Amino acid sequence: GSVAVVETPEESTMPTLSATVSYASAYMYHGFIFNSGNVLQPDISIAWKGFYAGVWANWDFMDDNGTQNNDFEEWDYYAGYGHTFADVPALGALSLEATYTYYDYPSFSDSDTQEISLAATLDDLFLQPSLTVAWDFENDMFWACLGASHSVALSAISEKLSLDMEGALYWANTKYNDYNYGVAKNALTAIQFTAGLNYAVCDYCSFGPFMICSWALDHDLREVWKDDAMNVLWGFA
């Protein structure tokens, strides 16, 4: 996943370069663990006046899915535009974002695909609710996510430390669920919670551990997911 820098009146006219490197005990996407081996996930992007572009990748340390080992199993190339409307009546600050993503799988190129997503976030509300709708136009697959996030400053411990929390509820159409899970039905697929500590080393660098938990919401999907209906991973970013 990526975080876009949206245009604000105070924003510098210079481009902004951002980079994240995450180590995780598994590769989870939309609540489902596609690879339970250890992974490294770098992401680098550049943003300027609301426009942004970047590359995200997934390095597989273990041959968990039988296709790769110690290699990049996925490259995601993305570009888009985001803008924040500062004072929308009855809503406050509203951020809108449109993103194009090309998914590249080097070892199984037949699965390469393209996606367009639209997202809206209410920035001034306590839990910053958001709605994302995405369309894989090559395979006519749709998914949607209703999200919320909140950050708490842990100033009693350190002025540089915060606890970041995020929740996401996922839905997908029949083609998406059939392609990814072998379950041919429209369904609410999963609910996912993320919590992480973030320590700001300086104005331009931070690090911390995180944990993600997800639960399958559909009965048929529970039969597909490993072990039971709950998936858990941990990592550092």
Backbone as CSV, one residue per row, in Angstrom:
resi,resn,N_x,N_y,N_z,CA_x,CA_y,CA_z,C_x,C_y,C_z
1,GLY,0.826,-1.185,0.000,0.000,0.000,0.000,0.857,1.230,0.000
2,SER,0.250,2.403,-0.382,1.015,3.642,-0.480,0.244,4.781,0.149
3,VAL,0.972,5.801,0.557,0.395,7.016,1.117,0.755,8.170,0.205
4,ALA,-0.242,8.854,-0.313,0.007,9.955,-1.237,0.089,11.269,-0.487
5,VAL,0.954,12.149,-0.950,1.044,13.507,-0.417,0.133,14.391,-1.246
6,VAL,-0.903,14.951,-0.642,-1.859,15.750,-1.396,-1.512,17.224,-1.288
7,GLU,-2.035,17.990,-2.233,-1.706,19.408,-2.309,-2.386,20.199,-1.200
8,THR,-1.624,21.066,-0.546,-2.174,21.984,0.449,-1.604,23.364,0.171
9,PRO,-2.235,24.427,0.668,-1.737,25.777,0.378,-0.305,26.007,0.858
10,GLU,0.122,25.295,1.932,1.448,25.518,2.485,2.510,24.636,1.833
11,GLU,2.118,23.756,0.919,3.054,22.781,0.391,4.144,23.445,-0.445
12,SER,5.344,22.908,-0.328,6.466,23.423,-1.097,6.245,23.191,-2.581
13,THR,6.848,24.062,-3.402,6.767,23.884,-4.847,7.744,22.832,-5.339
14,MET,8.619,22.353,-4.454,9.573,21.307,-4.827,8.937,19.929,-4.691
15,PRO,9.339,18.976,-5.528,8.825,17.603,-5.387,9.224,16.991,-4.051
16,THR,8.405,16.066,-3.566,8.664,15.356,-2.315,8.972,13.895,-2.619
17,LEU,10.108,13.426,-2.121,10.509,12.031,-2.301,10.261,11.273,-1.008
18,SER,9.583,10.133,-1.091,9.273,9.324,0.090,9.707,7.884,-0.152
19,ALA,10.186,7.241,0.902,10.598,5.845,0.800,10.248,5.117,2.081
20,THR,9.752,3.891,1.943,9.424,3.037,3.082,9.967,1.642,2.812
21,VAL,10.517,1.023,3.832,10.926,-0.375,3.743,10.290,-1.117,4.912
22,SER,9.500,-2.128,4.612,8.819,-2.905,5.644,9.265,-4.364,5.574
23,TYR,9.548,-4.928,6.743,9.770,-6.367,6.866,8.543,-6.949,7.558
24,ALA,7.987,-8.030,7.013,6.787,-8.619,7.596,6.907,-10.130,7.635
25,SER,6.223,-10.739,8.593,6.265,-12.188,8.753,5.416,-12.910,7.714
26,ALA,4.634,-12.160,6.934,3.806,-12.742,5.883,3.384,-11.627,4.933
27,TYR,2.844,-12.021,3.779,2.311,-11.057,2.813,0.794,-11.147,2.854
28,MET,0.179,-10.105,3.432,-1.272,-10.051,3.531,-1.803,-8.965,2.607
29,TYR,-2.902,-9.297,1.884,-3.546,-8.314,1.013,-5.041,-8.457,1.165
30,HIS,-5.697,-7.373,1.569,-7.143,-7.379,1.798,-7.541,-8.435,2.825
31,GLY,-6.691,-8.618,3.831,-6.993,-9.551,4.903,-6.575,-10.981,4.659
32,PHE,-6.222,-11.316,3.423,-5.889,-12.697,3.059,-4.378,-12.847,2.964
33,ILE,-3.808,-13.888,3.579,-2.374,-14.134,3.506,-2.067,-14.947,2.247
34,PHE,-1.444,-14.278,1.280,-1.088,-14.937,0.033,0.262,-15.641,0.134
35,ASN,1.091,-15.221,1.070,2.397,-15.838,1.251,2.733,-15.777,2.736
36,SER,2.807,-16.922,3.396,3.036,-16.937,4.843,4.518,-16.943,5.193
37,GLY,5.392,-16.827,4.187,6.819,-16.712,4.449,7.219,-15.273,4.705
38,ASN,8.413,-15.070,5.247,8.906,-13.726,5.517,9.091,-12.946,4.220
39,VAL,8.739,-11.647,4.253,8.826,-10.819,3.055,9.422,-9.458,3.403
40,LEU,10.019,-8.834,2.406,10.514,-7.465,2.489,9.775,-6.654,1.443
41,GLN,9.223,-5.501,1.856,8.364,-4.718,0.959,8.826,-3.265,0.898
42,PRO,9.676,-2.936,-0.085,10.091,-1.547,-0.270,9.088,-0.766,-1.107
43,ASP,9.010,0.533,-0.864,8.116,1.419,-1.604,8.802,2.773,-1.744
44,ILE,8.896,3.283,-2.962,9.481,4.604,-3.179,8.564,5.393,-4.100
45,SER,8.349,6.673,-3.778,7.429,7.484,-4.571,7.889,8.933,-4.587
46,ILE,7.402,9.663,-5.561,7.671,11.095,-5.674,6.339,11.796,-5.887
47,ALA,6.174,12.957,-5.243,4.921,13.703,-5.319,5.215,15.170,-5.591
48,TRP,4.315,15.794,-6.358,4.478,17.216,-6.692,3.121,17.818,-7.015
49,LYS,2.706,18.784,-6.192,1.453,19.510,-6.393,0.260,18.570,-6.578
50,GLY,0.211,17.532,-5.769,-0.913,16.601,-5.805,-0.702,15.398,-6.689
51,PHE,0.181,15.488,-7.684,0.493,14.343,-8.538,1.537,13.465,-7.859
52,TYR,1.452,12.174,-8.067,2.422,11.269,-7.469,2.606,10.030,-8.344
53,ALA,3.751,9.391,-8.188,4.059,8.150,-8.897,5.060,7.376,-8.064
54,GLY,4.999,6.046,-8.152,5.915,5.266,-7.344,5.939,3.806,-7.730
55,VAL,6.782,3.069,-6.997,6.946,1.629,-7.203,6.943,0.940,-5.843
56,TRP,6.140,-0.111,-5.725,6.106,-0.962,-4.536,6.488,-2.370,-4.975
57,ALA,7.208,-3.088,-4.115,7.641,-4.436,-4.482,7.538,-5.375,-3.289
58,ASN,7.491,-6.674,-3.585,7.448,-7.698,-2.541,8.552,-8.720,-2.807
59,TRP,9.515,-8.811,-1.860,10.613,-9.768,-1.940,10.277,-10.960,-1.063
60,ASP,10.315,-12.163,-1.656,9.959,-13.390,-0.961,11.224,-14.058,-0.428
61,PHE,11.347,-14.166,0.914,12.502,-14.823,1.511,12.379,-16.340,1.530
62,MET,11.133,-16.846,1.437,10.912,-18.277,1.575,10.041,-18.770,0.437
63,ASP,10.235,-20.034,0.056,9.481,-20.624,-1.049,8.134,-21.133,-0.536
64,ASP,7.374,-20.223,0.033,6.119,-20.614,0.664,5.038,-20.971,-0.349
65,ASN,4.968,-20.208,-1.444,3.899,-20.459,-2.423,4.348,-21.341,-3.579
66,GLY,5.565,-21.887,-3.500,6.018,-22.834,-4.505,6.422,-22.232,-5.820
67,THR,6.528,-20.908,-5.897,6.865,-20.274,-7.168,8.180,-19.521,-7.125
68,GLN,8.548,-18.974,-5.953,9.753,-18.173,-5.888,10.424,-18.286,-4.532
69,ASN,11.718,-17.990,-4.517,12.474,-17.996,-3.279,13.620,-17.008,-3.426
70,ASN,13.735,-16.084,-2.467,14.762,-15.051,-2.523,14.723,-14.293,-3.848
71,ASP,13.564,-13.747,-4.143,13.383,-13.029,-5.393,12.185,-12.099,-5.243
72,PHE,12.096,-11.104,-6.135,10.927,-10.228,-6.160,9.789,-10.957,-6.867
73,GLU,8.714,-11.240,-6.149,7.582,-11.943,-6.740,6.506,-10.987,-7.241
74,GLU,6.628,-9.686,-6.899,5.619,-8.727,-7.362,6.213,-7.323,-7.419
75,TRP,5.853,-6.611,-8.496,6.163,-5.188,-8.650,4.865,-4.462,-8.943
76,ASP,4.567,-3.410,-8.196,3.382,-2.588,-8.442,3.847,-1.179,-8.833
77,TYR,3.473,-0.749,-10.034,3.808,0.588,-10.516,2.536,1.433,-10.468
78,TYR,2.586,2.571,-9.771,1.361,3.344,-9.584,1.608,4.828,-9.842
79,ALA,0.529,5.510,-10.212,0.559,6.956,-10.433,-0.845,7.485,-10.205
80,GLY,-0.927,8.753,-9.770,-2.256,9.291,-9.524,-2.216,10.756,-9.147
81,TYR,-3.374,11.223,-8.700,-3.520,12.617,-8.293,-4.444,12.680,-7.084
82,GLY,-4.066,13.509,-6.104,-4.898,13.712,-4.934,-5.039,15.184,-4.618
83,HIS,-6.201,15.565,-4.120,-6.436,16.964,-3.765,-7.325,17.028,-2.533
84,THR,-7.028,17.963,-1.634,-7.823,18.159,-0.425,-8.623,19.452,-0.530
85,PHE,-9.933,19.326,-0.388,-10.821,20.490,-0.313,-10.950,20.849,1.165
86,ALA,-10.445,22.014,1.538,-10.223,22.338,2.943,-11.499,22.515,3.753
87,ASP,-12.574,23.041,3.178,-13.753,23.386,3.985,-15.020,23.086,3.205
88,VAL,-15.381,21.805,3.131,-16.614,21.387,2.469,-17.755,21.495,3.476
89,PRO,-18.864,22.165,3.140,-19.968,22.316,4.085,-20.432,20.986,4.655
90,ALA,-20.570,20.936,5.975,-21.042,19.777,6.737,-20.042,18.623,6.766
91,LEU,-18.942,18.722,6.026,-17.966,17.635,5.983,-16.590,18.033,6.498
92,GLY,-16.236,19.291,6.384,-14.888,19.722,6.733,-13.925,19.417,5.598
93,ALA,-12.704,19.012,5.937,-11.702,18.707,4.922,-12.022,17.377,4.247
94,LEU,-12.045,17.391,2.911,-12.337,16.201,2.118,-11.203,15.979,1.136
95,SER,-10.556,14.812,1.229,-9.481,14.453,0.300,-9.995,13.451,-0.719
96,LEU,-9.748,13.741,-2.001,-10.105,12.846,-3.092,-8.841,12.408,-3.806
97,GLU,-8.817,11.164,-4.239,-7.610,10.612,-4.836,-7.967,9.595,-5.914
98,ALA,-7.295,9.669,-7.054,-7.468,8.709,-8.136,-6.107,8.100,-8.449
99,THR,-6.048,6.762,-8.539,-4.779,6.067,-8.719,-4.896,5.004,-9.800
100,TYR,-3.864,4.935,-10.647,-3.711,3.840,-11.608,-2.570,2.947,-11.134
101,THR,-2.770,1.618,-11.151,-1.742,0.678,-10.713,-1.583,-0.435,-11.739
102,TYR,-0.322,-0.724,-12.075,-0.011,-1.885,-12.911,0.654,-2.934,-12.023
103,TYR,0.061,-4.133,-11.962,0.572,-5.226,-11.146,1.394,-6.157,-12.022
104,ASP,2.685,-6.287,-11.688,3.614,-7.090,-12.477,4.117,-8.257,-11.626
105,TYR,3.888,-9.510,-12.119,4.330,-10.717,-11.425,5.362,-11.422,-12.299
106,PRO,6.662,-11.226,-12.041,7.698,-11.720,-12.955,7.650,-13.219,-13.232
107,SER,7.303,-14.045,-12.255,7.335,-15.496,-12.448,6.052,-16.062,-13.045
108,PHE,4.988,-15.267,-13.048,3.728,-15.723,-13.657,3.064,-14.529,-14.325
109,SER,3.666,-14.123,-15.454,3.259,-12.895,-16.137,1.831,-12.939,-16.658
110,ASP,1.246,-14.120,-16.793,-0.150,-14.206,-17.237,-1.095,-13.557,-16.231
111,SER,-0.623,-13.382,-15.010,-1.454,-12.761,-13.968,-1.308,-11.251,-13.923
112,ASP,-0.406,-10.677,-14.738,-0.246,-9.221,-14.764,-1.587,-8.556,-15.072
113,THR,-1.862,-7.443,-14.399,-3.139,-6.778,-14.612,-3.027,-5.297,-14.283
114,GLN,-4.113,-4.557,-14.536,-4.143,-3.119,-14.317,-5.418,-2.747,-13.569
115,GLU,-5.318,-1.688,-12.775,-6.421,-1.307,-11.896,-6.511,0.201,-11.781
116,ILE,-7.737,0.689,-11.654,-8.001,2.096,-11.372,-8.793,2.169,-10.068
117,SER,-8.385,3.051,-9.163,-9.101,3.188,-7.899,-9.413,4.649,-7.613
118,LEU,-10.525,4.870,-6.919,-10.945,6.191,-6.461,-11.146,6.122,-4.956
119,ALA,-10.639,7.134,-4.241,-10.743,7.130,-2.791,-11.170,8.497,-2.284
120,ALA,-11.966,8.490,-1.212,-12.400,9.723,-0.550,-12.187,9.570,0.948
121,THR,-11.636,10.621,1.599,-11.355,10.585,3.033,-11.835,11.872,3.686
122,LEU,-12.522,11.741,4.820,-12.948,12.898,5.607,-11.884,13.137,6.677
123,ASP,-11.006,14.098,6.437,-9.812,14.273,7.261,-10.091,14.862,8.641
124,ASP,-11.164,15.635,8.799,-11.397,16.341,10.054,-12.153,15.516,11.088
125,LEU,-12.780,14.421,10.679,-13.514,13.601,11.632,-12.553,12.766,12.466
126,PHE,-13.004,12.334,13.636,-12.144,11.682,14.619,-11.433,10.452,14.064
127,LEU,-12.157,9.591,13.375,-11.571,8.362,12.850,-11.210,8.455,11.368
128,GLN,-11.280,9.637,10.799,-10.935,9.857,9.389,-11.487,8.746,8.478
129,PRO,-12.818,8.630,8.389,-13.397,7.569,7.557,-13.036,7.756,6.091
130,SER,-12.878,6.631,5.396,-12.517,6.669,3.983,-13.260,5.575,3.225
131,LEU,-13.450,5.807,1.932,-14.056,4.812,1.055,-13.225,4.726,-0.215
132,THR,-12.811,3.510,-0.555,-12.046,3.258,-1.775,-12.794,2.258,-2.633
133,VAL,-12.907,2.557,-3.925,-13.518,1.642,-4.890,-12.524,1.428,-6.017
134,ALA,-12.250,0.173,-6.365,-11.247,-0.139,-7.386,-11.826,-1.066,-8.442
135,TRP,-11.319,-0.891,-9.676,-11.779,-1.691,-10.822,-10.571,-2.228,-11.574
136,ASP,-10.434,-3.542,-11.601,-9.461,-4.220,-12.450,-10.114,-4.363,-13.822
137,PHE,-9.792,-3.417,-14.728,-10.530,-3.360,-15.992,-10.098,-4.433,-16.981
138,GLU,-8.989,-5.116,-16.731,-8.602,-6.217,-17.618,-9.416,-7.474,-17.337
139,ASN,-9.792,-7.672,-16.079,-10.533,-8.876,-15.686,-11.937,-8.566,-15.185
140,ASP,-12.339,-7.278,-15.243,-13.649,-6.830,-14.799,-13.921,-7.254,-13.357
141,MET,-12.919,-7.022,-12.498,-13.058,-7.354,-11.084,-13.143,-6.057,-10.279
142,PHE,-14.036,-6.037,-9.296,-14.231,-4.871,-8.438,-13.972,-5.248,-6.982
143,TRP,-13.425,-4.301,-6.230,-13.382,-4.430,-4.782,-13.582,-3.055,-4.167
144,ALA,-14.004,-3.033,-2.913,-14.229,-1.780,-2.199,-13.756,-1.935,-0.769
145,CYS,-13.382,-0.813,-0.166,-12.876,-0.828,1.207,-13.428,0.373,1.957
146,LEU,-14.025,0.119,3.103,-14.462,1.162,4.025,-13.452,1.194,5.166
147,GLY,-12.761,2.318,5.325,-11.670,2.363,6.286,-11.820,3.462,7.322
148,ALA,-11.010,3.371,8.364,-10.942,4.387,9.407,-9.551,4.326,10.019
149,SER,-9.039,5.484,10.464,-7.706,5.512,11.056,-7.638,6.591,12.138
150,HIS,-6.718,6.383,13.075,-6.528,7.343,14.160,-5.115,7.201,14.711
151,SER,-4.499,8.313,15.043,-3.156,8.320,15.610,-3.184,8.979,16.984
152,VAL,-2.511,8.365,17.954,-2.472,8.868,19.322,-1.023,9.179,19.689
153,ALA,-0.761,10.409,20.095,0.583,10.786,20.524,0.855,10.212,21.915
154,LEU,1.960,9.472,22.061,2.326,8.882,23.349,3.349,9.789,24.030
155,SER,2.933,11.032,24.261,3.847,12.044,24.794,4.306,11.727,26.206
156,ALA,3.561,10.906,26.964,3.983,10.525,28.310,5.254,9.685,28.269
157,ILE,5.470,8.997,27.143,6.680,8.193,26.965,7.742,8.996,26.229
158,SER,7.332,9.588,25.081,8.254,10.394,24.290,7.449,11.279,23.356
159,GLU,7.911,12.498,23.147,7.258,13.415,22.230,7.368,12.924,20.786
160,LYS,8.271,12.001,20.541,8.507,11.507,19.182,7.766,10.212,18.885
161,LEU,7.000,9.703,19.860,6.366,8.394,19.716,4.857,8.531,19.550
162,SER,4.300,7.741,18.627,2.849,7.725,18.432,2.381,6.305,18.179
163,LEU,1.096,6.082,18.445,0.445,4.818,18.155,-0.533,5.055,17.016
164,ASP,-0.311,4.381,15.887,-1.143,4.545,14.702,-2.030,3.323,14.543
165,MET,-3.334,3.555,14.390,-4.301,2.463,14.271,-5.150,2.655,13.022
166,GLU,-5.515,1.540,12.401,-6.299,1.599,11.170,-7.183,0.370,11.065
167,GLY,-8.410,0.559,10.616,-9.328,-0.546,10.378,-9.841,-0.502,8.956
168,ALA,-10.140,-1.677,8.376,-10.604,-1.742,6.995,-11.597,-2.887,6.840
169,LEU,-12.715,-2.597,6.170,-13.739,-3.593,5.855,-13.771,-3.768,4.345
170,TYR,-13.570,-5.015,3.859,-13.423,-5.261,2.428,-14.633,-5.989,1.846
171,TRP,-14.971,-5.594,0.627,-15.995,-6.270,-0.179,-15.423,-6.503,-1.568
172,ALA,-15.834,-7.581,-2.226,-15.393,-7.835,-3.595,-16.491,-8.543,-4.368
173,ASN,-16.472,-8.357,-5.701,-17.512,-8.970,-6.534,-17.174,-10.428,-6.844
174,THR,-18.090,-11.076,-7.567,-17.966,-12.509,-7.826,-16.677,-12.858,-8.563
175,LYS,-16.335,-12.082,-9.601,-15.136,-12.393,-10.373,-13.873,-12.263,-9.537
176,TYR,-13.812,-11.245,-8.686,-12.641,-11.066,-7.821,-12.505,-12.236,-6.847
177,ASN,-13.579,-12.586,-6.174,-13.520,-13.656,-5.184,-13.266,-15.020,-5.822
178,ASP,-13.802,-15.235,-7.006,-13.564,-16.500,-7.695,-12.108,-16.604,-8.142
179,TYR,-11.551,-15.510,-8.658,-10.179,-15.508,-9.157,-9.168,-15.676,-8.027
180,ASN,-9.378,-14.979,-6.912,-8.395,-14.981,-5.827,-8.597,-16.101,-4.809
181,TYR,-9.857,-16.502,-4.570,-10.122,-17.464,-3.502,-10.861,-18.714,-3.963
182,GLY,-11.346,-18.720,-5.207,-12.129,-19.847,-5.683,-13.532,-19.880,-5.122
183,VAL,-14.033,-18.716,-4.674,-15.382,-18.606,-4.127,-16.177,-17.660,-5.021
184,ALA,-17.079,-18.186,-5.824,-17.783,-17.399,-6.835,-19.040,-16.767,-6.246
185,LYS,-18.862,-15.642,-5.551,-20.002,-14.931,-4.973,-19.587,-13.513,-4.621
186,ASN,-20.541,-12.574,-4.707,-20.337,-11.246,-4.150,-20.367,-11.374,-2.623
187,ALA,-19.393,-10.758,-1.947,-19.369,-10.955,-0.497,-18.519,-9.907,0.195
188,LEU,-18.905,-9.615,1.455,-17.992,-8.954,2.373,-16.920,-9.987,2.704
189,THR,-15.675,-9.695,2.369,-14.645,-10.723,2.470,-13.917,-10.743,3.806
190,ALA,-13.525,-9.563,4.308,-12.686,-9.563,5.510,-12.770,-8.233,6.228
191,ILE,-12.434,-8.274,7.495,-12.213,-7.059,8.277,-10.782,-7.137,8.809
192,GLN,-10.068,-6.023,8.737,-8.645,-6.017,9.053,-8.313,-4.856,9.989
193,PHE,-7.463,-5.119,10.980,-7.027,-4.091,11.923,-5.507,-4.030,11.935
194,THR,-4.970,-2.811,11.899,-3.527,-2.585,11.931,-3.193,-1.652,13.081
195,ALA,-2.165,-1.991,13.824,-1.672,-1.123,14.896,-0.155,-1.092,14.817
196,GLY,0.410,0.110,14.940,1.851,0.225,14.866,2.372,1.374,15.689
197,LEU,3.560,1.199,16.226,4.255,2.276,16.931,5.156,3.007,15.942
198,ASN,5.170,4.319,16.021,5.961,5.121,15.101,6.844,6.082,15.901
199,TYR,8.155,5.911,15.772,9.096,6.773,16.484,9.797,7.669,15.477
200,ALA,9.635,8.980,15.634,10.225,9.943,14.709,11.669,10.218,15.105
201,VAL,12.599,9.644,14.364,14.015,9.864,14.640,14.373,11.319,14.374
202,CYS,13.823,11.864,13.273,14.001,13.267,12.931,12.814,13.675,12.065
203,ASP,12.851,14.846,11.471,11.739,15.313,10.653,11.544,14.463,9.403
204,TYR,12.568,13.729,9.005,12.510,13.024,7.728,12.632,11.511,7.850
205,CYS,12.663,10.993,9.074,12.871,9.553,9.221,12.169,9.049,10.472
206,SER,11.490,7.903,10.346,10.839,7.284,11.487,10.875,5.768,11.322
207,PHE,10.658,5.049,12.434,10.610,3.594,12.359,9.735,3.066,13.483
208,GLY,9.365,1.781,13.376,8.577,1.173,14.434,8.000,-0.160,14.036
209,PRO,7.551,-0.967,15.021,6.921,-2.259,14.754,5.430,-2.101,14.456
210,PHE,4.859,-3.104,13.796,3.417,-3.093,13.537,2.887,-4.518,13.586
211,MET,1.564,-4.617,13.759,0.873,-5.915,13.736,-0.437,-5.751,12.978
212,ILE,-0.772,-6.757,12.176,-2.015,-6.747,11.409,-2.786,-8.024,11.720
213,CYS,-4.064,-7.868,12.042,-4.961,-8.997,12.275,-6.155,-8.875,11.330
214,SER,-6.592,-10.000,10.791,-7.757,-9.971,9.906,-8.627,-11.190,10.160
215,TRP,-9.915,-11.033,9.864,-10.881,-12.108,10.023,-11.696,-12.246,8.747
216,ALA,-11.885,-13.479,8.306,-12.770,-13.749,7.177,-14.217,-13.559,7.624
217,LEU,-14.991,-12.846,6.796,-16.376,-12.581,7.155,-17.355,-13.543,6.479
218,ASP,-16.966,-14.059,5.335,-17.847,-14.966,4.606,-17.536,-16.420,4.984
219,HIS,-18.588,-17.228,5.144,-18.409,-18.609,5.574,-17.561,-19.408,4.584
220,ASP,-17.824,-19.250,3.295,-17.075,-20.010,2.294,-15.608,-19.606,2.256
221,LEU,-15.331,-18.333,2.522,-13.945,-17.888,2.541,-13.180,-18.471,3.727
222,ARG,-13.862,-18.702,4.829,-13.204,-19.303,5.989,-12.650,-20.678,5.661
223,GLU,-13.317,-21.386,4.752,-12.850,-22.708,4.353,-11.587,-22.623,3.501
224,VAL,-11.386,-21.493,2.845,-10.231,-21.306,1.973,-9.019,-20.819,2.762
225,TRP,-9.235,-19.940,3.726,-8.137,-19.336,4.483,-7.460,-20.392,5.351
226,LYS,-6.181,-20.228,5.529,-5.399,-21.223,6.250,-5.744,-21.248,7.742
227,ASP,-5.633,-22.423,8.337,-5.805,-22.652,9.780,-7.219,-22.360,10.255
228,ASP,-7.608,-21.093,10.324,-8.952,-20.762,10.786,-9.338,-19.426,10.163
229,ALA,-10.324,-18.766,10.731,-10.851,-17.550,10.106,-10.002,-16.331,10.398
230,MET,-8.970,-16.436,11.264,-8.180,-15.274,11.616,-6.747,-15.405,11.099
231,ASN,-6.220,-14.314,10.560,-4.828,-14.245,10.115,-4.110,-13.149,10.888
232,VAL,-2.846,-13.382,11.235,-2.057,-12.425,12.002,-0.657,-12.344,11.413
233,LEU,-0.130,-11.134,11.310,1.270,-10.969,10.947,1.860,-9.817,11.749
234,TRP,3.185,-9.755,11.789,3.885,-8.684,12.470,5.063,-8.248,11.609
235,GLY,5.588,-7.075,11.926,6.719,-6.608,11.143,7.286,-5.303,11.672
236,PHE,8.237,-4.756,10.924,8.875,-3.472,11.232,8.906,-2.617,9.971
237,ALA,8.731,-1.315,10.132,8.749,-0.410,8.979,9.704,0.737,9.240
